[in-house]
Amino acid sequence: MTSIALDIAQKELPSLIEDVLLGGHILITCDKTPVAEIIPVSGVKPSPLFGSAKGMIAMAEDFDAPLADFDHQL
């Protein structure tokens, strides 16, 4: 959860809403005391970002090599 002062939140509201639409939660403070929270409306799911899993999946070099269990002949 992101915490932000009220005066800054007033100036940056459009970007804060964009963050919330992507699944974030914003805590608004006044004199370091929490006064409000911006959260997504229930039922709204964040949109998947194209390419967000890039580099997270790798395929082994021997992926298509024959398996040892199938090496015997009938």
Secondary structure, DSSP 8 states (H G I E B T S, - for coil): -EEEEHHHHHHSHHHHHHHHHTT--EEEEETTEEEEEE---TT------TTTTTTS----TTTTS--GGG-S--
